[in-house]
Amino acid sequence: MYISNKYQCQTKIETIIKLENEVEIMKTESVREKSIYMGQSRESVVKAMSDSLGLNLGPSTQPPYQL
């Protein structure tokens, strides 16, 4: 009984360690994707992209107003 419980405990610990590593990798990927998104959503990048697609978009000349 003792050997069986010890084996089960060891396999569960290995699984936990493996899952913790996967979580760390996913956190890193999330930060990387967020930085890519933030870089692409800068005003200068969006303006260059809209100009290259010929959308004729530009910044608003009127300030926002509340309805």
C-alpha positions in Angstrom: 0.0 0.0 0.0 2.8 2.4 0.9 4.7 1.8 -2.4 1.5 2.4 -4.4 0.8 5.7 -2.7 4.3 6.9 -3.1 4.3 6.1 -6.8 1.0 7.9 -7.3 2.3 10.9 -5.4 5.4 11.0 -7.5 3.5 10.9 -10.8 1.1 13.6 -9.6 4.1 15.8 -8.6 5.7 15.2 -12.1 2.4 16.2 -13.7 2.1 19.3 -11.6 5.7 20.4 -12.5 5.0 19.7 -16.2 1.8 21.8 -16.1 3.5 24.7 -14.2 6.1 24.8 -17.0 3.4 24.9 -19.6 1.7 27.8 -17.7 5.0 29.7 -17.7 5.4 29.2 -21.4 1.9 30.4 -22.1 2.4 33.5 -19.9 5.5 34.3 -21.9 3.7 33.8 -25.2 0.9 36.1 -23.9 3.3 38.9 -23.1 4.9 38.5 -26.5 1.6 38.6 -28.3 0.5 41.6 -26.3 3.6 43.5 -27.1 3.1 42.7 -30.8 -0.5 44.0 -30.6 0.5 47.1 -28.8 3.2 47.8 -31.5 0.7 47.4 -34.3 -2.0 49.6 -32.7 0.2 52.7 -32.4 -1.2 55.6 -34.3 1.7 55.9 -36.7 1.5 52.2 -37.7 -2.3 52.3 -38.1 -1.9 55.5 -40.3 0.8 53.9 -42.4 -1.4 50.7 -42.8 -4.5 52.7 -43.8 -2.4 54.8 -46.3 -1.0 51.6 -47.9 -4.5 50.2 -48.3 -5.8 53.4 -49.7 -8.6 53.8 -47.2 -8.3 57.6 -47.0 -8.6 57.6 -43.2 -7.1 60.2 -41.0 -7.3 61.6 -37.5 -10.5 63.4 -36.5 -10.4 67.2 -36.7 -13.3 67.6 -34.2 -12.9 66.7 -30.6 -15.2 64.0 -29.2 -18.5 65.1 -27.8 -21.0 63.5 -25.4 -24.5 62.7 -26.5 
